[in-house]
Amino acid sequence: MPRLDTDDLTPVSKRLVLDFDAVCDADNGVDGVLSHSAMAFGATLDDRPPTLVMLSDNDGNRDHQLLVFAVTMD
């Protein structure tokens, strides 16, 4: 297998866009964020921003979890 030429590669950066600890509190009914198995962009409704849908399985003994977020770009 040929070796990858890394001379033309530019490293990507990352930044936190959602703090799940801030999402999980007693006021909104989310009891901890599970490990998510699926993530996809959902529908764009009317003139609202697109949605991001995250789904977890039940890890064998927990409830399923479905989280939906509005995605906005600044």
PDB file of N, H, CA, C and O in Angstrom:
ATOM      1  N   MET A   1       0.847  -1.164   0.000  1.00  0.00           N
ATOM      2  CA  MET A   1       0.000   0.000   0.000  1.00  0.00           C
ATOM      3  C   MET A   1       0.902   1.239   0.000  1.00  0.00           C
ATOM      4  O   MET A   1       1.861   1.310   0.768  1.00  0.00           O
ATOM      5  N   PRO A   2       0.596   2.205  -0.853  1.00  0.00           N
ATOM      6  CA  PRO A   2       1.426   3.419  -0.892  1.00  0.00           C
ATOM      7  C   PRO A   2       1.252   4.247   0.379  1.00  0.00           C
ATOM      8  O   PRO A   2       0.189   4.242   1.001  1.00  0.00           O
ATOM      9  N   ARG A   3       2.283   4.936   0.739  1.00  0.00           N
ATOM     10  H   ARG A   3       3.146   4.940   0.234  1.00  0.00           H
ATOM     11  CA  ARG A   3       2.271   5.785   1.927  1.00  0.00           C
ATOM     12  C   ARG A   3       1.526   7.085   1.630  1.00  0.00           C
ATOM     13  O   ARG A   3       1.635   7.626   0.530  1.00  0.00           O
ATOM     14  N   LEU A   4       0.784   7.578   2.589  1.00  0.00           N
ATOM     15  H   LEU A   4       0.696   7.138   3.483  1.00  0.00           H
ATOM     16  CA  LEU A   4       0.030   8.809   2.435  1.00  0.00           C
ATOM     17  C   LEU A   4       0.987  10.003   2.466  1.00  0.00           C
ATOM     18  O   LEU A   4       1.803  10.130   3.379  1.00  0.00           O
ATOM     19  N   ASP A   5       0.882  10.862   1.475  1.00  0.00           N
ATOM     20  H   ASP A   5       0.219  10.758   0.733  1.00  0.00           H
ATOM     21  CA  ASP A   5       1.704  12.066   1.422  1.00  0.00           C
ATOM     22  C   ASP A   5       1.053  13.122   2.316  1.00  0.00           C
ATOM     23  O   ASP A   5      -0.019  13.634   1.993  1.00  0.00           O
ATOM     24  N   THR A   6       1.687  13.442   3.419  1.00  0.00           N
ATOM     25  H   THR A   6       2.558  13.026   3.681  1.00  0.00           H
ATOM     26  CA  THR A   6       1.104  14.364   4.384  1.00  0.00           C
ATOM     27  C   THR A   6       1.533  15.812   4.162  1.00  0.00           C
ATOM     28  O   THR A   6       1.130  16.685   4.930  1.00  0.00           O
ATOM     29  N   ASP A   7       2.323  16.089   3.155  1.00  0.00           N
ATOM     30  H   ASP A   7       2.650  15.380   2.531  1.00  0.00           H
ATOM     31  CA  ASP A   7       2.790  17.450   2.933  1.00  0.00           C
ATOM     32  C   ASP A   7       1.654  18.419   2.599  1.00  0.00           C
ATOM     33  O   ASP A   7       1.727  19.596   2.952  1.00  0.00           O
ATOM     34  N   ASP A   8       0.615  17.941   1.930  1.00  0.00           N
ATOM     35  H   ASP A   8       0.556  16.985   1.643  1.00  0.00           H
ATOM     36  CA  ASP A   8      -0.474  18.821   1.503  1.00  0.00           C
ATOM     37  C   ASP A   8      -1.684  18.783   2.437  1.00  0.00           C
ATOM     38  O   ASP A   8      -2.739  19.317   2.096  1.00  0.00           O
ATOM     39  N   LEU A   9      -1.550  18.167   3.597  1.00  0.00           N
ATOM     40  H   LEU A   9      -0.693  17.733   3.875  1.00  0.00           H
ATOM     41  CA  LEU A   9      -2.676  18.067   4.519  1.00  0.00           C
ATOM     42  C   LEU A   9      -2.665  19.232   5.506  1.00  0.00           C
ATOM     43  O   LEU A   9      -1.610  19.670   5.964  1.00  0.00           O
ATOM     44  N   THR A  10      -3.852  19.717   5.819  1.00  0.00           N
ATOM     45  H   THR A  10      -4.709  19.360   5.448  1.00  0.00           H
ATOM     46  CA  THR A  10      -4.012  20.771   6.812  1.00  0.00           C
ATOM     47  C   THR A  10      -4.822  20.212   7.968  1.00  0.00           C
ATOM     48  O   THR A  10      -5.939  19.741   7.755  1.00  0.00           O
ATOM     49  N   PRO A  11      -4.296  20.249   9.184  1.00  0.00           N
ATOM     50  CA  PRO A  11      -5.062  19.730  10.327  1.00  0.00           C
ATOM     51  C   PRO A  11      -6.342  20.534  10.532  1.00  0.00           C
ATOM     52  O   PRO A  11      -6.377  21.742  10.297  1.00  0.00           O
ATOM     53  N   VAL A  12      -7.371  19.860  10.964  1.00  0.00           N
ATOM     54  H   VAL A  12      -7.343  18.879  11.154  1.00  0.00           H
ATOM     55  CA  VAL A  12      -8.625  20.537  11.264  1.00  0.00           C
ATOM     56  C   VAL A  12      -8.629  20.933  12.727  1.00  0.00           C
ATOM     57  O   VAL A  12      -7.915  20.354  13.547  1.00  0.00           O
ATOM     58  N   SER A  13      -9.435  21.916  13.038  1.00  0.00           N
ATOM     59  H   SER A  13     -10.015  22.386  12.373  1.00  0.00           H
ATOM     60  CA  SER A  13      -9.599  22.307  14.430  1.00  0.00           C
ATOM     61  C   SER A  13     -11.006  21.937  14.872  1.00  0.00           C
ATOM     62  O   SER A  13     -11.886  21.697  14.046  1.00  0.00           O
ATOM     63  N   LYS A  14     -11.204  21.895  16.157  1.00  0.00           N
ATOM     64  H   LYS A  14     -10.489  22.090  16.828  1.00  0.00           H
ATOM     65  CA  LYS A  14     -12.531  21.595  16.662  1.00  0.00           C
ATOM     66  C   LYS A  14     -12.860  22.573  17.778  1.00  0.00           C
ATOM     67  O   LYS A  14     -11.978  23.129  18.432  1.00  0.00           O
ATOM     68  N   ARG A  15     -14.164  22.763  17.974  1.00  0.00           N
ATOM     69  H   ARG A  15     -14.881  22.311  17.442  1.00  0.00           H
ATOM     70  CA  ARG A  15     -14.617  23.613  19.061  1.00  0.00           C
ATOM     71  C   ARG A  15     -15.932  23.058  19.588  1.00  0.00           C
ATOM     72  O   ARG A  15     -16.700  22.439  18.853  1.00  0.00           O
ATOM     73  N   LEU A  16     -16.170  23.282  20.839  1.00  0.00           N
ATOM     74  H   LEU A  16     -15.545  23.785  21.437  1.00  0.00           H
ATOM     75  CA  LEU A  16     -17.390  22.815  21.479  1.00  0.00           C
ATOM     76  C   LEU A  16     -18.564  23.652  20.984  1.00  0.00           C
ATOM     77  O   LEU A  16     -18.554  24.877  21.105  1.00  0.00           O
ATOM     78  N   VAL A  17     -19.564  22.996  20.433  1.00  0.00           N
ATOM     79  H   VAL A  17     -19.572  22.000  20.335  1.00  0.00           H
ATOM     80  CA  VAL A  17     -20.748  23.720  19.960  1.00  0.00           C
ATOM     81  C   VAL A  17     -21.972  23.418  20.815  1.00  0.00           C
ATOM     82  O   VAL A  17     -22.973  24.131  20.736  1.00  0.00           O
ATOM     83  N   LEU A  18     -21.903  22.379  21.626  1.00  0.00           N
ATOM     84  H   LEU A  18     -21.090  21.800  21.690  1.00  0.00           H
ATOM     85  CA  LEU A  18     -23.002  22.045  22.520  1.00  0.00           C
ATOM     86  C   LEU A  18     -22.437  21.379  23.760  1.00  0.00           C
ATOM     87  O   LEU A  18     -21.722  20.381  23.663  1.00  0.00           O
ATOM     88  N   ASP A  19     -22.745  21.913  24.897  1.00  0.00           N
ATOM     89  H   ASP A  19     -23.326  22.723  24.976  1.00  0.00           H
ATOM     90  CA  ASP A  19     -22.323  21.339  26.173  1.00  0.00           C
ATOM     91  C   ASP A  19     -23.466  20.477  26.694  1.00  0.00           C
ATOM     92  O   ASP A  19     -24.464  21.005  27.183  1.00  0.00           O
ATOM     93  N   PHE A  20     -23.331  19.155  26.593  1.00  0.00           N
ATOM     94  H   PHE A  20     -22.519  18.727  26.195  1.00  0.00           H
ATOM     95  CA  PHE A  20     -24.408  18.268  27.013  1.00  0.00           C
ATOM     96  C   PHE A  20     -24.694  18.380  28.506  1.00  0.00           C
ATOM     97  O   PHE A  20     -25.817  18.120  28.937  1.00  0.00           O
ATOM     98  N   ASP A  21     -23.699  18.761  29.302  1.00  0.00           N
ATOM     99  H   ASP A  21     -22.786  18.972  28.952  1.00  0.00           H
ATOM    100  CA  ASP A  21     -23.958  18.958  30.724  1.00  0.00           C
ATOM    101  C   ASP A  21     -24.955  20.087  30.934  1.00  0.00           C
ATOM    102  O   ASP A  21     -25.737  20.054  31.884  1.00  0.00           O
ATOM    103  N   ALA A  22     -24.935  21.082  30.061  1.00  0.00           N
ATOM    104  H   ALA A  22     -24.300  21.109  29.289  1.00  0.00           H
ATOM    105  CA  ALA A  22     -25.885  22.187  30.170  1.00  0.00           C
ATOM    106  C   ALA A  22     -27.284  21.764  29.728  1.00  0.00           C
ATOM    107  O   ALA A  22     -28.274  22.342  30.175  1.00  0.00           O
ATOM    108  N   VAL A  23     -27.373  20.766  28.858  1.00  0.00           N
ATOM    109  H   VAL A  23     -26.568  20.297  28.495  1.00  0.00           H
ATOM    110  CA  VAL A  23     -28.664  20.277  28.381  1.00  0.00           C
ATOM    111  C   VAL A  23     -29.355  19.457  29.461  1.00  0.00           C
ATOM    112  O   VAL A  23     -30.581  19.466  29.568  1.00  0.00           O
ATOM    113  N   CYS A  24     -28.573  18.757  30.253  1.00  0.00           N
ATOM    114  H   CYS A  24     -27.577  18.749  30.167  1.00  0.00           H
ATOM    115  CA  CYS A  24     -29.126  17.837  31.251  1.00  0.00           C
ATOM    116  C   CYS A  24     -29.353  18.546  32.576  1.00  0.00           C
ATOM    117  O   CYS A  24     -28.410  18.792  33.328  1.00  0.00           O
ATOM    118  N   ASP A  25     -30.576  18.865  32.852  1.00  0.00           N
ATOM    119  H   ASP A  25     -31.343  18.665  32.241  1.00  0.00           H
ATOM    120  CA  ASP A  25     -30.931  19.365  34.169  1.00  0.00           C
ATOM    121  C   ASP A  25     -32.367  18.965  34.460  1.00  0.00           C
ATOM    122  O   ASP A  25     -33.098  18.539  33.566  1.00  0.00           O
ATOM    123  N   ALA A  26     -32.757  19.103  35.691  1.00  0.00           N
ATOM    124  H   ALA A  26     -32.163  19.450  36.418  1.00  0.00           H
ATOM    125  CA  ALA A  26     -34.078  18.634  36.113  1.00  0.00           C
ATOM    126  C   ALA A  26     -35.208  19.420  35.466  1.00  0.00           C
ATOM    127  O   ALA A  26     -36.332  18.926  35.382  1.00  0.00           O
ATOM    128  N   ASP A  27     -34.931  20.630  35.010  1.00  0.00           N
ATOM    129  H   ASP A  27     -34.018  21.032  35.078  1.00  0.00           H
ATOM    130  CA  ASP A  27     -35.994  21.473  34.475  1.00  0.00           C
ATOM    131  C   ASP A  27     -36.498  21.044  33.101  1.00  0.00           C
ATOM    132  O   ASP A  27     -37.638  21.345  32.746  1.00  0.00           O
ATOM    133  N   ASN A  28     -35.666  20.339  32.312  1.00  0.00           N
ATOM    134  H   ASN A  28     -34.740  20.094  32.600  1.00  0.00           H
ATOM    135  CA  ASN A  28     -36.098  20.006  30.951  1.00  0.00           C
ATOM    136  C   ASN A  28     -36.386  18.528  30.741  1.00  0.00           C
ATOM    137  O   ASN A  28     -36.701  18.127  29.621  1.00  0.00           O
ATOM    138  N   GLY A  29     -36.291  17.713  31.767  1.00  0.00           N
ATOM    139  H   GLY A  29     -36.035  18.039  32.677  1.00  0.00           H
ATOM    140  CA  GLY A  29     -36.672  16.307  31.664  1.00  0.00           C
ATOM    141  C   GLY A  29     -35.628  15.394  31.067  1.00  0.00           C
ATOM    142  O   GLY A  29     -35.888  14.199  30.921  1.00  0.00           O
ATOM    143  N   VAL A  30     -34.456  15.898  30.716  1.00  0.00           N
ATOM    144  H   VAL A  30     -34.245  16.868  30.835  1.00  0.00           H
ATOM    145  CA  VAL A  30     -33.395  15.050  30.183  1.00  0.00           C
ATOM    146  C   VAL A  30     -32.568  14.553  31.359  1.00  0.00           C
ATOM    147  O   VAL A  30     -31.933  15.340  32.060  1.00  0.00           O
ATOM    148  N   ASP A  31     -32.580  13.250  31.567  1.00  0.00           N
ATOM    149  H   ASP A  31     -33.096  12.610  30.997  1.00  0.00           H
ATOM    150  CA  ASP A  31     -31.891  12.655  32.706  1.00  0.00           C
ATOM    151  C   ASP A  31     -30.585  12.027  32.234  1.00  0.00           C
ATOM    152  O   ASP A  31     -30.488  10.804  32.133  1.00  0.00           O
ATOM    153  N   GLY A  32     -29.595  12.838  31.950  1.00  0.00           N
ATOM    154  H   GLY A  32     -29.674  13.832  32.032  1.00  0.00           H
ATOM    155  CA  GLY A  32     -28.307  12.339  31.480  1.00  0.00           C
ATOM    156  C   GLY A  32     -28.331  12.052  29.998  1.00  0.00           C
ATOM    157  O   GLY A  32     -29.340  11.597  29.459  1.00  0.00           O
ATOM    158  N   VAL A  33     -27.238  12.313  29.352  1.00  0.00           N
ATOM    159  H   VAL A  33     -26.419  12.683  29.790  1.00  0.00           H
ATOM    160  CA  VAL A  33     -27.114  12.055  27.928  1.00  0.00           C
ATOM    161  C   VAL A  33     -26.397  10.729  27.753  1.00  0.00           C
ATOM    162  O   VAL A  33     -25.312  10.518  28.293  1.00  0.00           O
ATOM    163  N   LEU A  34     -27.012   9.844  26.997  1.00  0.00           N
ATOM    164  H   LEU A  34     -27.894  10.015  26.558  1.00  0.00           H
ATOM    165  CA  LEU A  34     -26.443   8.520  26.756  1.00  0.00           C
ATOM    166  C   LEU A  34     -25.453   8.579  25.598  1.00  0.00           C
ATOM    167  O   LEU A  34     -25.301   9.616  24.953  1.00  0.00           O
ATOM    168  N   SER A  35     -24.791   7.475  25.345  1.00  0.00           N
ATOM    169  H   SER A  35     -24.915   6.632  25.870  1.00  0.00           H
ATOM    170  CA  SER A  35     -23.931   7.407  24.160  1.00  0.00           C
ATOM    171  C   SER A  35     -24.829   7.255  22.941  1.00  0.00           C
ATOM    172  O   SER A  35     -25.655   6.344  22.883  1.00  0.00           O
ATOM    173  N   HIS A  36     -24.672   8.124  21.991  1.00  0.00           N
ATOM    174  H   HIS A  36     -24.001   8.864  22.038  1.00  0.00           H
ATOM    175  CA  HIS A  36     -25.578   8.154  20.846  1.00  0.00           C
ATOM    176  C   HIS A  36     -25.075   7.265  19.717  1.00  0.00           C
ATOM    177  O   HIS A  36     -23.889   7.251  19.389  1.00  0.00           O
ATOM    178  N   SER A  37     -26.007   6.530  19.139  1.00  0.00           N
ATOM    179  H   SER A  37     -26.970   6.542  19.406  1.00  0.00           H
ATOM    180  CA  SER A  37     -25.686   5.583  18.075  1.00  0.00           C
ATOM    181  C   SER A  37     -25.957   6.151  16.695  1.00  0.00           C
ATOM    182  O   SER A  37     -25.434   5.645  15.702  1.00  0.00           O
ATOM    183  N   ALA A  38     -26.767   7.193  16.619  1.00  0.00           N
ATOM    184  H   ALA A  38     -27.192   7.605  17.425  1.00  0.00           H
ATOM    185  CA  ALA A  38     -27.126   7.754  15.316  1.00  0.00           C
ATOM    186  C   ALA A  38     -27.245   9.268  15.431  1.00  0.00           C
ATOM    187  O   ALA A  38     -27.703   9.807  16.438  1.00  0.00           O
ATOM    188  N   MET A  39     -26.818   9.930  14.369  1.00  0.00           N
ATOM    189  H   MET A  39     -26.446   9.492  13.551  1.00  0.00           H
ATOM    190  CA  MET A  39     -26.938  11.376  14.294  1.00  0.00           C
ATOM    191  C   MET A  39     -27.165  11.727  12.833  1.00  0.00           C
ATOM    192  O   MET A  39     -26.443  11.261  11.952  1.00  0.00           O
ATOM    193  N   ALA A  40     -28.178  12.556  12.582  1.00  0.00           N
ATOM    194  H   ALA A  40     -28.764  12.935  13.298  1.00  0.00           H
ATOM    195  CA  ALA A  40     -28.486  12.932  11.202  1.00  0.00           C
ATOM    196  C   ALA A  40     -29.161  14.290  11.191  1.00  0.00           C
ATOM    197  O   ALA A  40     -29.803  14.688  12.163  1.00  0.00           O
ATOM    198  N   PHE A  41     -29.007  14.997  10.083  1.00  0.00           N
ATOM    199  H   PHE A  41     -28.485  14.674   9.293  1.00  0.00           H
ATOM    200  CA  PHE A  41     -29.759  16.228   9.910  1.00  0.00           C
ATOM    201  C   PHE A  41     -31.194  15.863   9.572  1.00  0.00           C
ATOM    202  O   PHE A  41     -31.445  14.985   8.746  1.00  0.00           O
ATOM    203  N   GLY A  42     -32.128  16.541  10.214  1.00  0.00           N
ATOM    204  H   GLY A  42     -31.924  17.254  10.885  1.00  0.00           H
ATOM    205  CA  GLY A  42     -33.539  16.292   9.982  1.00  0.00           C
ATOM    206  C   GLY A  42     -34.110  17.317   9.031  1.00  0.00           C
ATOM    207  O   GLY A  42     -33.391  17.963   8.269  1.00  0.00           O
ATOM    208  N   ALA A  43     -35.399  17.448   9.095  1.00  0.00           N
ATOM    209  H   ALA A  43     -35.983  16.924   9.715  1.00  0.00           H
ATOM    210  CA  ALA A  43     -36.115  18.339   8.183  1.00  0.00           C
ATOM    211  C   ALA A  43     -35.889  19.803   8.529  1.00  0.00           C
ATOM    212  O   ALA A  43     -35.628  20.160   9.678  1.00  0.00           O
ATOM    213  N   THR A  44     -35.997  20.634   7.510  1.00  0.00           N
ATOM    214  H   THR A  44     -36.209  20.344   6.577  1.00  0.00           H
ATOM    215  CA  THR A  44     -36.066  22.079   7.702  1.00  0.00           C
ATOM    216  C   THR A  44     -37.533  22.454   7.567  1.00  0.00           C
ATOM    217  O   THR A  44     -38.129  22.285   6.503  1.00  0.00           O
ATOM    218  N   LEU A  45     -38.105  22.955   8.631  1.00  0.00           N
ATOM    219  H   LEU A  45     -37.621  23.093   9.496  1.00  0.00           H
ATOM    220  CA  LEU A  45     -39.540  23.225   8.646  1.00  0.00           C
ATOM    221  C   LEU A  45     -39.814  24.698   8.385  1.00  0.00           C
ATOM    222  O   LEU A  45     -39.242  25.572   9.037  1.00  0.00           O
ATOM    223  N   ASP A  46     -40.680  24.962   7.439  1.00  0.00           N
ATOM    224  H   ASP A  46     -41.145  24.253   6.909  1.00  0.00           H
ATOM    225  CA  ASP A  46     -41.055  26.332   7.064  1.00  0.00           C
ATOM    226  C   ASP A  46     -39.798  27.185   6.893  1.00  0.00           C
ATOM    227  O   ASP A  46     -38.899  26.821   6.134  1.00  0.00           O
ATOM    228  N   ASP A  47     -39.733  28.290   7.578  1.00  0.00           N
ATOM    229  H   ASP A  47     -40.463  28.586   8.195  1.00  0.00           H
ATOM    230  CA  ASP A  47     -38.562  29.155   7.460  1.00  0.00           C
ATOM    231  C   ASP A  47     -37.715  29.088   8.729  1.00  0.00           C
ATOM    232  O   ASP A  47     -37.099  30.076   9.128  1.00  0.00           O
ATOM    233  N   ARG A  48     -37.692  27.927   9.350  1.00  0.00           N
ATOM    234  H   ARG A  48     -38.192  27.125   9.026  1.00  0.00           H
ATOM    235  CA  ARG A  48     -36.908  27.700  10.567  1.00  0.00           C
ATOM    236  C   ARG A  48     -35.598  27.021  10.210  1.00  0.00           C
ATOM    237  O   ARG A  48     -35.448  26.501   9.105  1.00  0.00           O
ATOM    238  N   PRO A  49     -34.637  27.022  11.149  1.00  0.00           N
ATOM    239  CA  PRO A  49     -33.349  26.380  10.852  1.00  0.00           C
ATOM    240  C   PRO A  49     -33.485  24.857  10.752  1.00  0.00           C
ATOM    241  O   PRO A  49     -34.445  24.280  11.262  1.00  0.00           O
ATOM    242  N   PRO A  50     -32.522  24.217  10.096  1.00  0.00           N
ATOM    243  CA  PRO A  50     -32.548  22.751  10.020  1.00  0.00           C
ATOM    244  C   PRO A  50     -32.389  22.137  11.410  1.00  0.00           C
ATOM    245  O   PRO A  50     -31.934  22.793  12.347  1.00  0.00           O
ATOM    246  N   THR A  51     -32.769  20.873  11.521  1.00  0.00           N
ATOM    247  H   THR A  51     -33.138  20.340  10.759  1.00  0.00           H
ATOM    248  CA  THR A  51     -32.672  20.179  12.796  1.00  0.00           C
ATOM    249  C   THR A  51     -31.566  19.138  12.762  1.00  0.00           C
ATOM    250  O   THR A  51     -31.229  18.602  11.707  1.00  0.00           O
ATOM    251  N   LEU A  52     -31.009  18.864  13.928  1.00  0.00           N
ATOM    252  H   LEU A  52     -31.283  19.300  14.786  1.00  0.00           H
ATOM    253  CA  LEU A  52     -30.046  17.780  14.121  1.00  0.00           C
ATOM    254  C   LEU A  52     -30.695  16.793  15.065  1.00  0.00           C
ATOM    255  O   LEU A  52     -31.087  17.153  16.175  1.00  0.00           O
ATOM    256  N   VAL A  53     -30.811  15.547  14.628  1.00  0.00           N
ATOM    257  H   VAL A  53     -30.493  15.255  13.727  1.00  0.00           H
ATOM    258  CA  VAL A  53     -31.477  14.500  15.393  1.00  0.00           C
ATOM    259  C   VAL A  53     -30.427  13.529  15.897  1.00  0.00           C
ATOM    260  O   VAL A  53     -29.616  13.026  15.119  1.00  0.00           O
ATOM    261  N   MET A  54     -30.438  13.261  17.198  1.00  0.00           N
ATOM    262  H   MET A  54     -31.097  13.669  17.830  1.00  0.00           H
ATOM    263  CA  MET A  54     -29.511  12.305  17.803  1.00  0.00           C
ATOM    264  C   MET A  54     -30.321  11.227  18.512  1.00  0.00           C
ATOM    265  O   MET A  54     -31.279  11.533  19.222  1.00  0.00           O
ATOM    266  N   LEU A  55     -29.938   9.967  18.321  1.00  0.00           N
ATOM    267  H   LEU A  55     -29.160   9.719  17.744  1.00  0.00           H
ATOM    268  CA  LEU A  55     -30.674   8.832  18.864  1.00  0.00           C
ATOM    269  C   LEU A  55     -29.710   7.866  19.532  1.00  0.00           C
ATOM    270  O   LEU A  55     -28.645   7.566  18.993  1.00  0.00           O
ATOM    271  N   SER A  56     -30.089   7.384  20.703  1.00  0.00           N
ATOM    272  H   SER A  56     -30.955   7.628  21.140  1.00  0.00           H
ATOM    273  CA  SER A  56     -29.287   6.356  21.369  1.00  0.00           C
ATOM    274  C   SER A  56     -30.109   5.080  21.469  1.00  0.00           C
ATOM    275  O   SER A  56     -31.339   5.115  21.506  1.00  0.00           O
ATOM    276  N   ASP A  57     -29.407   3.953  21.512  1.00  0.00           N
ATOM    277  H   ASP A  57     -28.407   3.924  21.482  1.00  0.00           H
ATOM    278  CA  ASP A  57     -30.121   2.717  21.801  1.00  0.00           C
ATOM    279  C   ASP A  57     -30.236   2.620  23.323  1.00  0.00           C
ATOM    280  O   ASP A  57     -29.826   3.537  24.034  1.00  0.00           O
ATOM    281  N   ASN A  58     -30.778   1.537  23.815  1.00  0.00           N
ATOM    282  H   ASN A  58     -31.110   0.792  23.238  1.00  0.00           H
ATOM    283  CA  ASN A  58     -31.036   1.467  25.248  1.00  0.00           C
ATOM    284  C   ASN A  58     -29.906   0.821  26.040  1.00  0.00           C
ATOM    285  O   ASN A  58     -30.057   0.587  27.239  1.00  0.00           O
ATOM    286  N   ASP A  59     -28.788   0.529  25.403  1.00  0.00           N
ATOM    287  H   ASP A  59     -28.666   0.718  24.429  1.00  0.00           H
ATOM    288  CA  ASP A  59     -27.653  -0.111  26.091  1.00  0.00           C
ATOM    289  C   ASP A  59     -28.085  -1.333  26.893  1.00  0.00           C
ATOM    290  O   ASP A  59     -27.445  -1.688  27.882  1.00  0.00           O
ATOM    291  N   GLY A  60     -29.157  -1.967  26.472  1.00  0.00           N
ATOM    292  H   GLY A  60     -29.677  -1.678  25.668  1.00  0.00           H
ATOM    293  CA  GLY A  60     -29.605  -3.193  27.109  1.00  0.00           C
ATOM    294  C   GLY A  60     -30.531  -3.012  28.297  1.00  0.00           C
ATOM    295  O   GLY A  60     -31.293  -3.920  28.629  1.00  0.00           O
ATOM    296  N   ASN A  61     -30.480  -1.846  28.948  1.00  0.00           N
ATOM    297  H   ASN A  61     -29.862  -1.108  28.679  1.00  0.00           H
ATOM    298  CA  ASN A  61     -31.296  -1.724  30.156  1.00  0.00           C
ATOM    299  C   ASN A  61     -31.770  -0.299  30.445  1.00  0.00           C
ATOM    300  O   ASN A  61     -32.248  -0.030  31.547  1.00  0.00           O
ATOM    301  N   ARG A  62     -31.650   0.609  29.493  1.00  0.00           N
ATOM    302  H   ARG A  62     -31.261   0.391  28.598  1.00  0.00           H
ATOM    303  CA  ARG A  62     -32.098   1.988  29.702  1.00  0.00           C
ATOM    304  C   ARG A  62     -33.140   2.346  28.657  1.00  0.00           C
ATOM    305  O   ARG A  62     -33.313   1.635  27.667  1.00  0.00           O
ATOM    306  N   ASP A  63     -33.819   3.434  28.883  1.00  0.00           N
ATOM    307  H   ASP A  63     -33.679   4.011  29.687  1.00  0.00           H
ATOM    308  CA  ASP A  63     -34.767   3.931  27.883  1.00  0.00           C
ATOM    309  C   ASP A  63     -34.003   4.449  26.667  1.00  0.00           C
ATOM    310  O   ASP A  63     -32.854   4.879  26.771  1.00  0.00           O
ATOM    311  N   HIS A  64     -34.665   4.398  25.514  1.00  0.00           N
ATOM    312  H   HIS A  64     -35.598   4.049  25.428  1.00  0.00           H
ATOM    313  CA  HIS A  64     -34.096   5.034  24.328  1.00  0.00           C
ATOM    314  C   HIS A  64     -34.093   6.544  24.550  1.00  0.00           C
ATOM    315  O   HIS A  64     -34.856   7.063  25.365  1.00  0.00           O
ATOM    316  N   GLN A  65     -33.239   7.231  23.825  1.00  0.00           N
ATOM    317  H   GLN A  65     -32.620   6.810  23.163  1.00  0.00           H
ATOM    318  CA  GLN A  65     -33.187   8.683  23.968  1.00  0.00           C
ATOM    319  C   GLN A  65     -33.146   9.318  22.585  1.00  0.00           C
ATOM    320  O   GLN A  65     -32.343   8.937  21.733  1.00  0.00           O
ATOM    321  N   LEU A  66     -34.020  10.286  22.379  1.00  0.00           N
ATOM    322  H   LEU A  66     -34.672  10.595  23.071  1.00  0.00           H
ATOM    323  CA  LEU A  66     -34.091  11.024  21.127  1.00  0.00           C
ATOM    324  C   LEU A  66     -33.965  12.501  21.469  1.00  0.00           C
ATOM    325  O   LEU A  66     -34.776  13.045  22.219  1.00  0.00           O
ATOM    326  N   LEU A  67     -32.936  13.151  20.911  1.00  0.00           N
ATOM    327  H   LEU A  67     -32.278  12.709  20.302  1.00  0.00           H
ATOM    328  CA  LEU A  67     -32.718  14.575  21.122  1.00  0.00           C
ATOM    329  C   LEU A  67     -32.779  15.273  19.766  1.00  0.00           C
ATOM    330  O   LEU A  67     -32.205  14.788  18.791  1.00  0.00           O
ATOM    331  N   VAL A  68     -33.467  16.402  19.701  1.00  0.00           N
ATOM    332  H   VAL A  68     -33.933  16.797  20.493  1.00  0.00           H
ATOM    333  CA  VAL A  68     -33.583  17.160  18.462  1.00  0.00           C
ATOM    334  C   VAL A  68     -33.183  18.606  18.760  1.00  0.00           C
ATOM    335  O   VAL A  68     -33.672  19.217  19.711  1.00  0.00           O
ATOM    336  N   PHE A  69     -32.282  19.141  17.927  1.00  0.00           N
ATOM    337  H   PHE A  69     -31.884  18.645  17.155  1.00  0.00           H
ATOM    338  CA  PHE A  69     -31.776  20.490  18.116  1.00  0.00           C
ATOM    339  C   PHE A  69     -31.979  21.310  16.852  1.00  0.00           C
ATOM    340  O   PHE A  69     -31.924  20.772  15.746  1.00  0.00           O
ATOM    341  N   ALA A  70     -32.208  22.585  17.005  1.00  0.00           N
ATOM    342  H   ALA A  70     -32.252  23.022  17.903  1.00  0.00           H
ATOM    343  CA  ALA A  70     -32.199  23.507  15.875  1.00  0.00           C
ATOM    344  C   ALA A  70     -30.748  23.898  15.621  1.00  0.00           C
ATOM    345  O   ALA A  70     -30.013  24.200  16.562  1.00  0.00           O
ATOM    346  N   VAL A  71     -30.333  23.894  14.359  1.00  0.00           N
ATOM    347  H   VAL A  71     -30.930  23.649  13.595  1.00  0.00           H
ATOM    348  CA  VAL A  71     -28.955  24.209  14.000  1.00  0.00           C
ATOM    349  C   VAL A  71     -28.907  25.596  13.388  1.00  0.00           C
ATOM    350  O   VAL A  71     -29.558  25.865  12.379  1.00  0.00           O
ATOM    351  N   THR A  72     -28.134  26.470  14.006  1.00  0.00           N
ATOM    352  H   THR A  72     -27.606  26.251  14.826  1.00  0.00           H
ATOM    353  CA  THR A  72     -27.939  27.810  13.471  1.00  0.00           C
ATOM    354  C   THR A  72     -26.462  28.057  13.276  1.00  0.00           C
ATOM    355  O   THR A  72     -25.637  27.553  14.037  1.00  0.00           O
ATOM    356  N   MET A  73     -26.130  28.819  12.274  1.00  0.00           N
ATOM    357  H   MET A  73     -26.801  29.228  11.655  1.00  0.00           H
ATOM    358  CA  MET A  73     -24.732  29.159  11.987  1.00  0.00           C
ATOM    359  C   MET A  73     -24.523  30.640  12.247  1.00  0.00           C
ATOM    360  O   MET A  73     -25.292  31.479  11.779  1.00  0.00           O
ATOM    361  N   ASP A  74     -23.481  30.953  12.994  1.00  0.00           N
ATOM    362  H   ASP A  74     -22.856  30.271  13.375  1.00  0.00           H
ATOM    363  CA  ASP A  74     -23.136  32.353  13.248  1.00  0.00           C
ATOM    364  C   ASP A  74     -21.919  32.730  12.458  1.00  0.00           C
ATOM    365  O   ASP A  74     -21.464  33.872  12.533  1.00  0.00           O
TER     366      ASP A  74
END
